[in-house]
Amino acid sequence: MTTTRFDRTQILLVPGQRRKLTSIAAQEKRSLSDVVREMIDAELAARKRRDMEAAALALLSDYQVDKDLTAFTVLDGENIRLSRGNLAHQSRPRHRAGNQENPFGHYR
């Protein structure tokens, strides 16, 4: 059996935040700490996703013009496309390099 180690941390909440979190915990029959940890994990995952999207967008122009960077992407089964300013991961069939639909120049 694996035991999770926790670090005790004190946070200050405004009364409305405490009431809402306590209500959620009661409805779901969970501890307040468990609800807060879940919300922190969700926010950390969202921030990581935004950071990765920003890094990918920063490199987009290099991938559009530098054939050496995308030489092996045709071996991948995943396509990363721009959608409304955000990166969206889509599973796509493999196609020849240089397809105009993909801003990276290749289906991945």
C-alpha positions as CSV (number, residue, x, y, z in Angstrom):
1,M,0.0,0.0,0.0
2,T,1.3,3.4,-1.0
3,T,1.0,6.3,1.5
4,T,0.8,9.8,0.1
5,R,2.9,12.4,1.9
6,F,1.3,15.8,2.5
7,D,2.9,19.1,3.5
8,R,0.9,21.2,5.9
9,T,0.2,24.6,4.4
10,Q,-1.9,27.5,5.8
11,I,-3.8,29.6,3.3
12,L,-6.1,32.6,3.9
13,L,-9.5,32.5,2.2
14,V,-12.1,35.2,2.1
15,P,-15.4,34.0,3.7
16,G,-17.2,33.5,0.4
17,Q,-14.4,31.2,-0.8
18,R,-14.4,29.1,2.4
19,R,-18.3,28.8,2.2
20,K,-18.2,27.6,-1.4
21,L,-15.4,25.2,-0.9
22,T,-17.0,23.8,2.3
23,S,-20.3,23.4,0.4
24,I,-18.6,21.5,-2.5
25,A,-16.8,19.2,0.0
26,A,-20.1,18.4,1.9
27,Q,-22.0,17.7,-1.4
28,E,-19.3,15.4,-2.6
29,K,-18.7,13.9,0.8
30,R,-15.0,14.8,0.7
31,S,-12.6,16.8,2.9
32,L,-12.1,20.5,2.2
33,S,-8.4,19.7,1.8
34,D,-9.2,17.1,-0.9
35,V,-11.3,19.6,-2.8
36,V,-8.6,22.3,-2.6
37,R,-5.9,19.9,-3.8
38,E,-8.0,18.8,-6.8
39,M,-8.6,22.5,-7.7
40,I,-4.9,23.3,-7.4
41,D,-4.0,20.3,-9.6
42,A,-6.5,21.4,-12.2
43,E,-5.0,24.9,-12.2
44,L,-1.5,23.7,-12.4
45,A,-2.4,21.4,-15.4
46,A,-4.1,24.4,-17.1
47,R,-1.0,26.6,-16.6
48,K,1.3,23.9,-17.9
49,R,-0.9,23.5,-21.0
50,R,-0.8,27.3,-21.6
51,D,3.0,27.4,-21.2
52,M,3.4,24.5,-23.7
53,E,1.0,26.2,-26.2
54,A,3.0,29.5,-25.9
55,A,6.3,27.6,-26.5
56,A,4.8,25.9,-29.5
57,L,3.5,29.1,-30.9
58,A,6.9,30.8,-30.4
59,L,8.5,28.0,-32.5
60,L,5.8,27.9,-35.1
61,S,7.6,30.1,-37.6
62,D,10.7,28.0,-37.4
63,Y,8.7,24.8,-38.1
64,Q,7.1,26.5,-41.1
65,V,10.3,27.3,-42.8
66,D,13.0,24.9,-41.5
67,K,12.6,21.5,-43.2
68,D,15.2,20.0,-40.9
69,L,13.0,20.5,-37.9
70,T,10.1,18.6,-39.4
71,A,11.9,16.0,-41.4
72,F,10.7,13.1,-39.1
73,T,7.3,14.4,-38.1
74,V,5.6,12.3,-40.8
75,L,6.5,9.3,-38.6
76,D,4.2,10.6,-35.8
77,G,0.5,9.9,-35.6
78,E,-0.6,13.1,-34.0
79,N,-1.4,16.4,-35.7
80,I,-1.0,19.7,-34.0
81,R,-3.0,22.5,-35.7
82,L,-3.8,26.1,-34.9
83,S,-7.5,26.6,-34.0
84,R,-8.8,30.0,-33.0
85,G,-5.4,31.1,-31.7
86,N,-5.0,28.0,-29.6
87,L,-3.2,24.8,-30.4
88,A,-5.6,21.9,-30.7
89,H,-4.3,18.3,-30.8
90,Q,-6.1,16.1,-33.3
91,S,-5.5,12.6,-34.4
92,R,-5.2,12.7,-38.2
93,P,-4.3,10.2,-40.9
94,R,-0.8,10.5,-42.3
95,H,-0.4,12.5,-45.4
96,R,2.4,13.7,-47.6
97,A,4.6,16.5,-46.3
98,G,3.7,20.0,-47.2
99,N,-0.1,19.8,-46.9
100,Q,-1.4,23.3,-46.8
101,E,-4.0,22.6,-44.1
102,N,-1.3,22.1,-41.5
103,P,0.5,25.3,-40.3
104,F,3.6,23.1,-39.4
105,G,3.9,21.9,-43.0
106,H,3.4,18.2,-42.2
107,Y,0.8,16.0,-40.7
108,R,2.3,14.7,-37.5
